[in-house]
């Protein structure tokens, strides 16, 4: 399909100015000339979408030029990003995930957007449209279970700001754990990825994706189990301390003073 520069910019979610800049940097092939018209095709669209993905990952135009030139060595950057997309399966959307700022404030029981901004900063939600006043701005709920847990904690009497802060602390604590788990297979994945992409072997790529995807539920299960055990330990410890205080307050100065016979 053919596109004029303006049509291509709309299709790729960029601007005509950016298209010219990419051409000047050698990242985008020149369009086909038909008389006075400069026409682009789907290969230009694919290249623009690839450039946008790389920019979102923080690469400069110079970096992108180096990566694209690396395709001459047989390493397809688009293929690599395709493998990444398969590994980073997005959470399925749920009805009601899209909420306005006003609805979030109502859920939080507040009248200002401070806690909404905090939730965004901690990654609980992300805005779908930025240039809109907060009450009308729509958000996607990235962590619906965390949001529901926060609401339940508030209903149980936990201060809202403390519940939101706890989510941030939990995420920060889990990040290094996730890093270590990924690094367990990082060397193998790197070697397999290089082999798969260089050989353009779709079977090899599928095997690579399968290996990394298998790690995700295993790691999640281990973390959930360890957290559950740690929670049990903390609950028993806290209840034990509470019972000791109650015994002391009722006149038992040495709550551990009595002994009982334990059946053998």
trRosetta pair geometry for C-beta under 8 A, 3 or more apart (Angstrom, degrees):
i j d omega theta_ij theta_ji phi_ij phi_ji
1 41 6.6 141 71 -149 44 68
1 42 5.8 78 39 -52 82 98
2 39 4.5 -15 -163 -175 113 123
2 40 7.1 131 -159 69 57 40
2 41 5.9 -37 -98 -92 54 73
3 7 4.2 -144 -158 93 91 110
3 8 4.0 121 122 -63 137 84
3 11 6.3 -88 -117 9 153 142
3 39 6.8 133 60 -162 37 68
3 40 4.7 -35 66 68 94 93
3 41 7.1 165 15 -89 86 22
3 44 7.4 -134 50 74 118 126
3 45 7.1 96 4 -61 149 108
4 7 4.8 88 51 11 74 105
4 8 6.9 -143 91 -8 33 90
4 37 7.1 -83 -102 -159 95 100
4 38 7.4 89 -141 76 65 69
4 39 6.7 -50 -83 -108 50 63
4 40 7.6 107 -141 20 5 90
5 8 5.7 -56 -145 37 29 111
5 9 6.3 33 155 -24 64 105
5 16 4.9 71 144 -129 113 102
5 19 5.8 -178 -155 84 97 156
5 20 8.0 30 -153 -53 139 85
5 31 7.6 -99 -70 -44 86 154
5 38 6.5 25 -41 88 103 112
5 40 7.0 98 -87 -11 51 122
6 9 5.8 -52 -150 31 30 113
6 10 6.7 28 154 -16 62 104
6 16 6.0 -24 -87 -70 58 123
7 10 5.9 -55 -153 36 33 109
7 11 6.2 31 152 -19 66 110
8 11 5.6 -57 -146 39 32 112
8 12 6.0 13 161 -5 68 114
8 19 6.5 87 99 -101 120 149
8 40 4.7 23 -77 62 148 143
8 44 6.2 -27 -144 114 140 123
8 45 6.3 -136 -146 -82 89 82
8 48 7.0 144 165 -21 102 160
9 12 6.2 -67 -140 47 24 98
9 14 5.3 -103 -149 82 73 70
9 15 5.4 28 -158 -150 130 16
9 16 4.9 -71 -54 -58 150 60
9 18 7.4 126 -126 51 103 99
9 19 5.9 -99 -80 -28 94 126
10 13 7.7 29 -178 -70 28 34
11 45 5.8 -48 117 -124 127 120
12 19 8.0 116 54 -79 145 104
12 45 5.8 -156 -73 -142 102 71
12 48 3.9 -24 -142 120 151 138
12 49 6.0 -131 -139 -61 89 70
12 52 6.9 176 170 -32 95 137
13 52 6.7 65 77 -121 108 162
14 18 4.5 -98 170 70 116 142
14 19 6.6 130 106 -50 124 81
14 48 6.1 -126 10 -175 140 120
14 52 6.5 -136 -64 -80 115 118
15 18 4.7 102 57 3 79 99
15 19 7.2 -136 100 -5 47 84
16 19 5.4 -49 -152 31 38 116
16 20 6.6 39 151 -18 66 101
17 20 5.8 -54 -154 35 33 110
17 21 6.4 33 149 -20 65 107
18 21 5.4 -54 -147 37 36 114
18 22 6.3 37 154 -21 68 102
19 22 5.9 -53 -149 34 30 110
19 23 6.6 31 151 -18 63 105
19 28 6.6 -77 -161 73 67 171
19 48 7.2 -25 -103 -104 87 126
20 23 5.7 -55 -152 36 33 112
20 24 6.3 34 151 -21 66 105
21 24 5.6 -53 -148 34 33 113
21 25 6.4 21 155 -10 66 108
21 61 7.5 -98 146 -103 105 155
22 25 5.9 -61 -146 44 31 104
22 27 4.3 -82 -169 70 85 113
22 28 4.1 62 121 -9 111 118
22 48 7.2 167 45 -106 175 78
22 51 6.1 -6 -121 -141 136 171
22 61 7.4 -147 -108 -135 63 118
23 26 7.7 44 180 -70 32 22
23 27 7.4 -90 -68 53 22 70
23 28 4.8 -61 -75 70 64 103
23 30 6.6 83 -147 -92 117 60
25 61 4.9 -62 -156 163 168 128
25 62 7.8 -115 -160 -74 124 50
25 65 6.2 -119 156 -67 102 123
26 65 6.1 62 79 -126 103 117
27 47 7.3 159 149 164 79 115
27 51 5.9 84 157 -100 135 132
27 61 6.6 -101 -40 -161 142 93
27 64 6.0 22 -117 115 131 118
27 65 6.0 -98 -79 -85 90 78
27 68 6.5 140 -134 4 74 162
28 44 6.3 59 -164 -143 104 89
28 47 5.7 144 -114 116 76 135
28 48 6.9 32 -104 -71 125 79
28 51 7.5 -46 -63 -37 99 150
29 43 7.4 0 37 115 131 115
29 44 6.8 -114 56 -90 90 89
29 47 7.4 138 9 -4 86 169
31 38 4.2 93 79 174 138 87
31 39 5.5 160 175 66 115 30
31 40 4.8 -75 -111 -69 108 68
31 44 7.0 4 -95 -73 80 156
32 38 7.5 147 71 -159 38 51
32 39 5.1 -33 66 67 91 90
32 40 7.8 158 18 -86 79 27
32 41 7.3 38 1 -25 119 106
33 37 7.3 147 -156 82 49 53
33 38 6.1 -25 -98 -102 66 65
33 39 7.8 158 -94 19 17 79
34 37 4.8 -18 68 66 87 105
34 39 5.8 12 10 0 114 124
40 44 3.9 -78 -170 55 111 158
40 45 7.1 124 137 -43 116 74
41 44 5.8 112 54 10 50 98
41 45 7.5 -96 121 -2 38 95
42 45 5.1 -49 -148 36 44 117
42 46 6.3 48 153 -22 71 99
43 46 5.7 -47 -147 34 34 113
43 47 6.5 34 152 -18 63 105
44 47 5.7 -55 -148 37 33 111
44 48 6.3 35 153 -20 66 105
45 48 5.7 -54 -149 35 31 112
45 49 6.5 30 154 -17 65 105
46 49 5.9 -56 -149 36 31 110
46 50 6.4 32 152 -19 64 107
46 78 7.3 10 168 -113 106 150
47 50 5.6 -54 -149 36 33 113
47 51 6.4 36 152 -21 65 104
48 51 5.6 -52 -147 35 33 113
48 52 6.4 35 153 -21 65 104
49 52 5.6 -50 -149 33 33 114
49 53 6.6 36 152 -20 63 102
50 53 5.8 -52 -152 33 33 111
50 54 6.5 28 153 -15 65 107
50 77 6.6 97 -172 103 124 111
50 78 5.2 -64 -106 -88 128 95
50 81 7.1 170 -134 26 81 154
51 54 5.8 -59 -150 39 32 109
51 55 6.3 34 152 -21 67 106
51 64 6.0 60 -131 -168 79 152
52 55 5.7 -53 -146 35 32 112
52 56 6.4 35 153 -21 64 105
53 56 5.7 -55 -152 34 31 113
53 57 6.7 26 150 -16 63 106
53 81 5.6 66 136 -150 151 154
54 57 5.6 -56 -152 37 36 111
54 59 4.5 -41 163 45 92 135
54 63 7.5 -167 165 104 118 103
54 64 4.9 119 116 -105 148 106
54 67 6.7 -171 -130 58 146 155
54 77 7.3 1 -75 165 125 135
54 81 7.9 -94 -65 -74 76 139
55 58 7.8 93 179 -39 33 9
55 59 6.3 -90 -89 61 34 79
55 64 7.3 -18 -61 -62 72 139
59 63 4.0 -132 -165 93 94 131
59 64 5.2 116 128 -58 126 81
59 67 7.0 -23 -156 -10 158 139
60 63 4.7 104 50 4 72 101
60 64 7.0 -134 97 -5 40 86
61 64 5.5 -51 -147 36 35 114
61 65 6.4 43 151 -24 64 101
62 65 5.6 -49 -152 30 33 115
62 66 6.8 32 150 -17 63 102
63 66 5.7 -58 -157 35 34 110
63 67 6.4 31 150 -18 68 105
64 67 5.6 -53 -146 37 35 111
64 68 6.2 32 156 -17 67 106
65 68 5.9 -57 -145 39 28 108
65 69 6.3 27 156 -18 63 107
66 69 5.8 -56 -147 37 30 109
66 70 6.6 41 149 -32 62 101
67 70 5.4 -49 -158 21 35 119
67 71 8.0 53 145 -33 57 83
67 77 5.1 76 155 -91 109 142
68 71 6.0 -26 -173 -4 45 113
68 77 6.5 -67 -88 5 53 145
69 72 6.2 -24 174 4 58 112
70 73 5.4 -42 -173 26 64 112
70 75 5.3 -32 141 65 105 113
70 77 7.0 96 70 -54 108 103
71 74 7.5 107 -175 -39 44 5
71 75 6.4 -113 -105 74 42 58
71 76 5.9 54 -128 -105 97 50
71 77 6.4 -77 -69 -5 101 90
73 198 7.7 -50 134 -118 82 97
74 197 7.5 135 132 127 78 75
74 198 4.7 61 116 -146 121 68
74 199 8.0 46 162 -52 129 25
74 200 7.5 -108 -173 -32 94 97
75 80 7.1 24 173 -44 91 124
75 194 7.4 -38 -104 -138 115 67
75 197 5.2 48 -137 126 68 123
75 198 6.1 -25 -77 -81 72 72
76 79 3.6 64 91 7 114 115
76 80 6.6 174 93 -15 61 80
76 197 5.9 -148 37 -169 78 98
76 200 7.2 67 -6 -94 130 94
77 80 5.5 -51 -150 33 35 114
77 81 6.5 31 153 -14 66 103
78 81 5.8 -55 -149 39 33 108
78 82 6.4 39 148 -25 64 104
79 82 5.3 -51 -151 32 34 117
79 83 6.7 37 150 -19 64 98
79 197 5.4 149 102 -132 126 95
79 200 7.4 -104 -112 -115 166 74
79 205 7.5 -96 176 -107 106 148
80 83 5.8 -49 -154 32 34 111
80 84 6.5 36 147 -19 64 104
80 193 7.1 67 -125 179 91 115
80 197 5.8 10 -71 -105 85 148
81 84 5.2 -48 -148 36 39 117
81 85 6.3 44 152 -24 67 100
82 85 5.6 -48 -147 32 33 112
82 86 6.6 32 153 -18 62 103
83 86 5.8 -57 -153 36 32 111
83 87 6.4 28 151 -17 66 107
83 193 6.6 154 118 -130 165 102
83 196 7.6 106 -90 102 146 137
83 197 7.6 -88 -18 -72 142 106
83 205 5.9 -118 -94 -160 111 104
83 208 6.7 -10 -151 99 128 127
83 209 6.3 -140 -151 -74 80 98
84 87 5.7 -60 -150 38 32 109
84 88 6.0 6 162 2 70 112
85 88 6.3 -65 -135 51 27 93
86 89 7.3 0 179 -67 36 79
86 209 4.9 -33 119 -129 129 136
87 209 6.0 -137 -72 -133 79 79
87 212 5.1 -14 -129 105 117 138
87 213 6.6 -139 -129 -65 64 80
89 213 7.6 59 -16 -120 123 109
91 142 7.5 121 33 -162 136 56
93 97 5.5 -125 -162 27 78 150
94 97 4.8 112 60 -47 76 109
94 141 7.8 -51 54 68 109 116
94 144 6.0 -13 42 -47 146 166
96 99 7.1 27 173 -65 66 94
96 141 8.0 -3 119 13 71 137
97 140 5.7 19 145 -154 104 69
97 141 4.6 -129 -154 37 73 97
97 144 6.5 -77 -108 -73 89 123
98 128 6.8 -1 -133 -20 102 153
98 138 5.5 3 -174 -176 97 114
98 139 7.1 159 -150 76 50 40
98 140 6.0 -25 -93 -94 67 62
98 141 7.8 -128 -61 -2 24 83
99 103 4.4 -125 -170 86 97 127
99 104 5.4 115 124 -55 127 85
99 107 7.6 -13 -170 -13 155 137
99 125 7.6 -72 55 -130 108 136
99 138 7.1 155 82 -152 26 65
99 139 5.5 -25 67 59 77 92
99 141 6.5 50 7 -46 112 105
100 103 4.7 98 53 5 77 100
100 104 7.1 -139 97 -3 42 85
100 135 6.6 27 153 163 113 48
100 136 6.0 -47 -153 -149 122 25
100 137 6.6 128 -155 72 69 40
100 138 5.6 -46 -93 -94 62 60
100 139 7.3 130 -124 11 14 83
101 104 5.6 -54 -149 36 34 112
101 105 6.3 34 154 -19 67 104
101 113 6.0 -9 -175 -114 124 116
101 116 5.5 59 -145 -164 88 165
101 133 7.8 -119 44 127 145 63
101 134 4.0 -165 173 162 171 71
101 135 5.0 -111 81 -104 108 19
101 136 6.9 -7 30 31 104 22
101 137 4.8 49 -26 53 115 91
101 139 6.9 98 -69 -20 62 114
102 105 5.8 -54 -149 37 31 110
102 106 6.4 33 151 -20 64 105
102 135 4.1 47 -58 -161 98 83
102 136 7.2 25 -14 -65 111 38
103 106 5.5 -52 -148 36 33 114
103 107 6.4 37 151 -21 65 102
104 107 5.5 -51 -149 35 34 113
104 108 6.2 25 153 -12 66 108
104 116 5.1 100 108 -108 135 108
104 119 7.2 -143 -175 52 137 156
104 125 7.1 -34 -107 -53 146 169
104 139 6.5 21 -47 35 138 141
105 108 5.6 -59 -144 44 32 108
105 110 5.3 -97 -157 75 81 77
105 111 6.6 85 173 -112 127 19
105 112 7.4 172 -130 62 128 16
105 113 6.6 -69 -76 -91 120 60
105 115 7.8 127 -111 62 68 103
105 116 6.2 -49 -65 -48 81 123
105 135 7.5 -46 12 -111 136 76
106 109 7.4 34 -178 -72 31 37
107 147 7.9 14 142 172 148 108
107 151 6.2 -64 173 -99 99 125
108 115 5.4 163 -166 94 160 141
108 116 7.4 -133 -5 -60 151 76
108 151 8.0 -107 -92 -99 47 84
108 154 7.7 -179 -148 -82 54 172
108 160 5.9 87 -165 -156 92 147
109 154 7.2 176 20 156 129 143
109 160 7.2 -159 56 -66 102 145
110 114 7.5 -95 154 46 151 88
110 115 5.7 112 24 23 161 129
110 160 7.2 -148 -46 88 118 167
112 115 7.9 104 88 9 75 81
113 116 4.4 -55 -161 42 75 121
113 117 5.8 79 138 -26 89 95
113 134 4.4 -23 -94 159 157 161
113 135 7.9 -116 -70 -58 119 62
114 117 5.9 -58 -156 35 30 109
114 118 6.5 28 148 -18 65 106
115 118 5.2 -46 -144 36 40 116
115 119 6.3 47 153 -23 66 100
115 160 6.3 -13 -125 135 155 122
115 161 6.7 -118 -103 -90 109 74
115 164 6.2 -172 -157 -35 98 164
116 119 5.7 -50 -150 33 31 113
116 120 6.6 33 150 -19 63 103
116 125 7.5 -44 -163 56 73 144
116 134 6.5 125 89 -171 149 122
116 139 7.8 -151 -166 -42 105 155
117 120 5.6 -53 -152 34 34 112
117 121 6.4 34 151 -20 66 105
118 121 5.6 -53 -147 36 34 112
118 122 6.3 22 157 -10 67 110
118 161 7.5 19 91 -133 172 79
118 164 5.6 73 118 142 123 144
119 122 6.0 -62 -144 44 28 104
119 124 4.2 -68 -171 57 87 125
119 125 5.1 36 130 17 110 106
119 147 7.7 56 -152 -104 131 99
119 164 6.0 -88 -80 -142 78 124
120 123 7.8 50 178 -65 30 21
120 124 7.3 -78 -69 53 25 78
120 125 5.4 -55 -87 77 66 88
120 126 6.6 111 -141 -103 84 39
120 127 6.6 14 -127 -32 134 89
120 139 7.3 -112 -88 -127 101 130
121 168 8.0 3 105 -102 88 131
122 164 6.7 165 18 172 158 89
122 167 5.9 91 149 100 142 104
122 168 4.0 -92 -129 -84 121 100
122 171 6.8 143 -179 28 88 145
123 126 7.5 -1 -145 -60 51 95
123 142 5.9 -76 166 78 72 148
123 143 6.9 68 121 -15 82 123
123 168 8.0 127 29 -107 91 74
123 171 6.4 152 55 -154 130 169
124 141 7.2 -29 155 -151 73 71
124 142 6.3 173 170 53 21 94
124 143 5.0 -82 -134 47 61 110
124 146 5.9 -125 -122 97 99 123
124 147 5.7 121 -177 -72 116 93
124 150 7.9 -5 -131 -10 151 149
124 164 7.4 -81 -22 -143 151 89
124 167 6.2 37 -74 131 115 153
125 139 4.2 19 173 169 123 131
125 140 6.6 157 -160 78 71 43
125 141 5.5 -38 -104 -107 85 50
125 142 6.1 -180 -103 7 23 87
125 143 8.0 -97 -53 32 50 78
125 147 7.5 68 -56 -82 96 132
126 139 6.5 148 71 -158 29 81
126 140 5.3 -17 61 57 85 94
126 142 5.7 65 -9 -42 101 118
127 130 5.4 95 119 -84 142 66
127 137 5.8 -34 -138 170 109 121
127 138 7.3 108 -159 82 63 49
127 139 5.6 -51 -99 -101 46 75
127 140 8.0 102 -173 15 2 76
128 137 7.7 157 49 175 72 74
128 138 4.4 -34 48 95 120 99
128 139 6.4 -173 -6 -104 88 19
128 140 5.7 100 -60 -28 103 92
129 132 5.0 43 115 -3 109 128
129 137 6.0 -152 76 -143 82 73
129 138 5.8 54 20 38 100 91
130 137 7.4 28 -123 -135 21 123
132 136 5.1 -105 164 93 114 100
132 137 4.4 153 86 -86 105 74
132 138 7.7 24 68 3 152 69
133 136 5.4 63 68 27 85 100
133 137 6.7 -142 94 -31 34 92
134 137 5.3 -46 -135 15 32 121
141 144 4.8 77 128 -80 127 78
141 147 5.7 -65 -155 -6 122 155
143 146 3.8 4 139 28 119 120
143 147 6.1 138 97 -23 74 86
143 167 7.2 145 105 -167 151 130
144 147 5.5 -55 -146 37 34 112
144 148 6.2 32 156 -17 68 104
145 148 5.7 -53 -146 38 32 109
145 149 6.2 34 153 -21 65 106
146 149 5.5 -52 -145 37 31 113
146 150 6.3 36 153 -22 64 103
146 167 4.9 93 -176 -130 124 126
146 170 8.0 -169 -122 69 122 138
147 150 5.7 -51 -151 32 31 113
147 151 6.6 31 151 -18 63 104
148 151 5.6 -53 -151 35 34 111
148 152 6.4 34 151 -19 67 105
149 152 5.6 -54 -148 37 33 111
149 153 6.3 36 152 -22 66 104
149 163 7.8 -172 118 -172 76 109
149 167 7.8 140 79 -84 115 107
150 153 5.6 -52 -148 34 32 112
150 154 6.5 34 153 -20 64 103
150 160 7.4 65 170 -148 103 68
150 163 4.3 126 -145 144 81 120
150 164 6.0 53 -139 -74 141 61
150 166 8.0 169 -101 59 90 105
150 167 6.4 -38 -69 -41 119 129
151 154 5.7 -52 -151 33 32 112
151 155 6.5 32 151 -17 64 105
152 155 5.6 -54 -150 37 34 112
152 156 6.4 30 150 -17 65 107
153 156 5.5 -59 -150 39 34 110
153 158 4.0 -36 161 46 95 136
153 163 4.3 158 86 -113 134 126
153 166 7.9 -123 179 43 178 145
154 157 7.8 135 -178 0 29 8
154 158 6.0 -83 -83 68 36 78
154 159 7.7 -5 -116 167 77 12
154 160 5.1 27 -105 -87 122 78
154 163 5.7 -85 -55 -6 82 158
158 162 5.8 -117 170 83 93 116
158 163 5.1 106 115 -64 120 103
159 162 4.3 80 71 8 96 109
159 163 6.9 -166 91 -12 48 85
160 163 5.6 -55 -149 34 33 111
160 164 6.4 28 156 -14 68 106
161 164 5.9 -54 -147 39 33 109
161 165 6.1 35 154 -21 66 109
162 165 5.6 -54 -143 39 31 113
162 166 6.4 39 155 -27 63 102
163 166 5.8 -50 -153 27 29 115
163 167 7.2 33 149 -20 59 99
164 167 5.8 -49 -161 26 37 113
164 168 7.0 34 146 -14 65 103
165 168 5.6 -55 -157 36 40 113
165 169 6.4 38 149 -19 71 104
166 169 5.6 -53 -145 37 35 111
166 170 6.2 38 154 -22 67 104
167 170 5.7 -53 -148 34 30 112
167 171 6.4 29 154 -18 64 106
168 171 5.8 -55 -148 36 31 110
168 172 6.3 30 155 -18 65 107
169 172 5.7 -55 -146 38 31 111
169 173 6.2 30 155 -19 65 108
170 173 5.8 -58 -148 37 29 110
170 174 6.3 21 157 -16 65 110
171 174 5.9 -61 -145 39 29 106
171 175 6.6 45 154 -41 63 97
172 175 5.9 -39 -153 8 32 117
173 176 7.5 -61 -174 31 35 96
173 177 7.3 25 142 -9 64 114
174 177 5.2 -62 -156 42 49 116
174 178 5.9 52 149 -25 79 102
174 223 6.9 57 -133 -156 108 145
175 178 5.8 -53 -148 35 30 111
175 179 6.4 34 152 -23 64 104
176 179 5.2 -49 -147 33 38 118
176 180 6.5 38 155 -19 67 101
177 180 5.9 -54 -152 35 32 109
177 181 6.4 30 152 -18 65 107
177 223 6.5 109 138 -104 145 119
178 181 5.8 -56 -148 37 32 111
178 182 6.3 29 156 -17 66 107
178 219 7.4 91 -119 156 64 143
179 182 6.0 -59 -149 38 28 107
179 183 6.2 26 154 -20 64 110
180 183 5.6 -56 -145 37 31 112
180 184 7.0 50 151 -38 60 91
181 184 5.8 -36 -164 4 36 117
181 215 6.8 148 156 171 103 115
181 219 4.6 77 -172 -123 155 135
182 185 7.0 -80 -171 49 39 83
182 186 5.9 62 139 -66 75 99
182 215 7.5 112 -103 133 54 150
183 186 4.6 -29 -133 -8 44 128
184 215 7.7 166 70 -136 116 132
185 188 5.2 -59 -168 48 71 111
185 189 5.4 75 133 -29 89 105
185 211 6.8 -173 -180 148 146 110
185 212 6.9 -176 103 -99 140 71
185 215 6.1 -126 13 -76 146 147
186 189 5.7 -60 -144 39 29 111
186 190 6.1 31 158 -23 66 106
187 190 5.8 -54 -148 33 28 111
187 191 6.5 24 155 -14 63 106
188 191 5.8 -58 -151 39 32 108
188 192 6.0 27 155 -15 68 110
188 211 7.5 -106 117 153 121 153
189 192 5.8 -58 -142 42 29 108
189 193 5.9 33 158 -24 67 108
189 208 6.7 105 -142 -160 73 99
189 211 7.0 -167 -92 98 87 125
189 212 6.0 64 -111 -74 130 113
190 193 5.8 -52 -142 34 26 111
190 194 6.5 26 158 -18 61 105
191 194 6.0 -56 -151 34 29 109
191 195 6.4 24 154 -14 64 109
192 195 5.7 -59 -148 40 32 109
192 196 5.9 30 156 -20 69 110
192 204 7.1 -165 -174 173 87 96
192 207 7.4 -116 -170 99 133 99
192 208 4.7 166 131 -101 124 107
192 211 7.2 68 62 33 171 151
193 196 5.8 -56 -141 38 28 109
193 197 6.0 17 165 -11 66 111
193 208 6.0 119 -78 -156 64 153
194 197 6.3 -60 -140 41 23 101
194 198 5.9 19 163 -16 62 116
195 198 6.1 -61 -140 40 23 107
195 199 6.0 5 167 -3 63 116
195 201 7.7 -23 137 32 80 125
195 204 6.3 -110 113 174 96 147
196 199 6.4 -70 -144 46 21 98
196 201 5.7 -104 -142 60 61 90
196 204 3.9 -165 -110 117 88 109
196 205 4.4 132 176 -73 131 66
196 207 7.8 -163 -92 54 129 91
196 208 5.4 -80 -32 -20 158 140
197 200 7.2 23 -173 -74 33 49
197 205 7.4 86 -68 -89 59 107
199 204 6.3 57 70 26 127 154
201 204 3.7 57 96 10 117 115
201 205 6.6 166 92 -14 63 82
202 205 5.4 -52 -147 37 36 114
202 206 6.3 41 153 -23 67 103
203 206 5.7 -51 -149 33 32 112
203 207 6.5 33 151 -19 63 103
204 207 5.7 -53 -151 34 33 112
204 208 6.5 37 149 -22 64 103
205 208 5.5 -51 -151 32 34 115
205 209 6.5 34 152 -18 65 103
206 209 5.7 -53 -150 36 33 111
206 210 6.3 36 151 -23 65 106
207 210 5.5 -53 -149 34 33 115
207 211 6.6 37 153 -24 65 101
208 211 5.9 -52 -152 28 31 111
208 212 6.7 16 157 -7 65 106
209 212 6.2 -63 -150 42 31 102
209 213 5.9 27 157 -18 68 114
210 213 5.8 -58 -139 41 27 109
210 214 6.3 34 158 -28 63 105
211 214 6.0 -58 -157 27 26 112
211 215 7.3 29 148 -25 59 100
212 215 5.6 -46 -161 20 41 116
212 216 7.5 49 147 -30 64 94
213 216 5.8 -39 -161 12 43 116
214 217 7.3 -61 -164 38 38 93
214 218 6.5 30 150 -11 68 119
215 218 5.8 -73 -153 46 34 111
215 219 5.7 29 159 -20 75 113
216 219 6.1 -61 -145 37 23 106
216 220 6.2 20 160 -17 62 110
217 220 5.5 -54 -141 40 34 112
217 221 6.1 38 158 -23 67 105
218 221 5.9 -57 -151 34 27 111
218 222 6.5 25 154 -17 63 106
219 222 5.8 -54 -148 35 33 110
219 223 6.3 29 156 -16 67 107
220 223 5.9 -56 -146 39 30 108
220 224 6.1 30 156 -19 66 109
221 224 5.8 -55 -144 38 29 110
221 225 6.2 28 157 -19 64 107
222 225 5.8 -57 -148 37 29 110
222 226 6.3 24 157 -15 65 108
223 226 5.9 -57 -145 39 30 108
223 227 6.1 29 156 -19 65 109
224 227 5.8 -57 -146 38 28 111
224 228 6.3 30 155 -21 64 107
225 228 5.7 -55 -148 34 30 112
225 229 6.5 26 155 -15 64 106
226 229 5.8 -55 -148 38 32 109
226 230 6.2 31 154 -18 65 108
227 230 5.6 -55 -144 39 31 111
227 231 6.2 35 154 -22 65 105
228 231 5.7 -53 -148 34 29 113
228 232 6.5 33 152 -20 63 103
229 232 5.6 -51 -150 33 33 113
229 233 6.5 35 151 -19 64 103
230 233 5.6 -51 -150 34 34 113
230 234 6.4 31 153 -17 66 106
231 234 5.8 -57 -147 39 32 109
231 235 6.2 34 154 -22 66 106
232 235 5.7 -54 -145 35 30 111
232 236 6.4 26 158 -15 64 106
233 236 6.0 -59 -150 39 28 107
233 237 6.2 26 154 -18 64 110
234 237 5.6 -55 -144 39 31 113
234 238 6.1 28 158 -18 66 108
235 238 6.0 -57 -145 38 27 107
235 239 6.1 21 160 -13 65 110
236 239 6.0 -57 -141 41 27 106
236 240 6.1 32 157 -23 63 109
237 240 5.8 -57 -150 35 26 113
237 241 6.5 24 155 -17 63 105
238 241 5.8 -55 -151 36 32 109
238 242 6.3 32 151 -20 65 107
239 242 5.4 -52 -145 37 34 114
239 243 6.2 35 155 -19 67 104
240 243 5.8 -54 -146 37 30 109
240 244 6.4 33 153 -21 63 105
241 244 5.6 -53 -149 34 32 114
241 245 6.5 32 153 -19 64 103
242 245 5.8 -54 -152 34 32 110
242 246 6.5 32 151 -20 65 105
243 246 5.5 -52 -147 35 35 113
243 247 6.4 37 153 -20 66 103
243 255 7.4 135 124 -166 82 148
244 247 5.8 -54 -151 35 31 112
244 248 6.5 31 152 -18 65 105
244 255 4.6 -156 -134 39 73 164
245 248 5.7 -55 -149 37 33 111
245 249 6.2 31 154 -18 67 108
246 249 5.7 -56 -145 39 30 110
246 250 6.4 18 158 -10 65 110
247 250 6.0 -65 -146 42 28 102
247 252 4.0 -54 169 68 90 127
247 255 4.0 101 88 -103 149 109
248 252 6.2 -85 -82 76 32 69
248 253 6.3 61 -132 -118 77 37
248 255 6.4 -66 -50 -43 77 109
252 255 5.5 83 123 -87 118 64
252 257 7.6 -154 -175 26 94 117
254 257 3.5 73 110 -45 117 118
